Amino acid sequence: MRVINTIQDLKTCLSEARKAGKSIGLVPTMGALHEGHASLVRRSVRENDITVVSIFLNPTQFNDPKDLERYPRTLEADSRLLEQCGAQVAFAPSVKEIYPEPDTRHFSYPPTDSVMEGERRPGHFNGVCQIVSKLFMMVEPTRAYFGEKDFQQICVIRRMADDLGFRLEIVPCPVVREESGLAMSSRNTLLTADEKVLAANIYRVMKESLSKGLSVRETEAWVVNELNSIDGLEVEYYSIVDGDTLASVNDWNDAPHIVGCITVYCGATPIRLIDHIRYK
Ligand code: PAF
């Protein structure tokens, strides 16, 4: 596996592959890789001739500097995992390389980027669109792989890719869960063992809500109450939305796909965890 740090080297390496008619899979990451990322990389390796994994902790998508500061950084372990998964290129540029000048582009794709995380983390999805659009331009991938754990992010990226006319396939990949049901996330390394046990309730409760037979609003309220009654958990929001547009729904018949999206604060620090579940 080649580790590349500059855009110039990346382009040189990929232009040869492109000339030879090879397909290129891109897996964008911010490092601190876990089994969830590994599943994306393995899938890209299966489906493409060349897999590029970007490792870039993108500052423009962090609206809270403390969150950026405590984000785990594990470059050596990340490289080992990528080797094992069979990736050909790890692209690990510096912030200066990606943003030689501040990125002043503004992206807006409501309601996908204005509800839920968009409402609570101003500028977050703008930063995601900035980095992902740059990566798409640099790598020109045939396919790009994103984990469905960040369900809202995929909806925003789809809109951005359509808007800017990128000719690539966006491949959403299912959430990888611990045995307990906890969705794998780089942020889980910040949880203590006890907090991980607590956090497993998030998926358990959402799953239980599937069979309650309640209305949309009653289901939202039930999930919030169940989780808030557990010491150490505090729900920021639970929104049941159209799974394609993320517009809010009032009735189970309002959209062909319906998804519940949740954000919960867990533990003493506390750590902000997100997850989702499909109702249909
Ligand atoms: O999901 C992530 O890890 C990031 O938001 C992404 C897509 C790599 C952009 O920085």
Residues whose N, C-alpha, C, O or C-beta is under 5 A from the ligand:
A	BS01	PAF	P28 T29 M30 F56 N58 V128 I131 D150
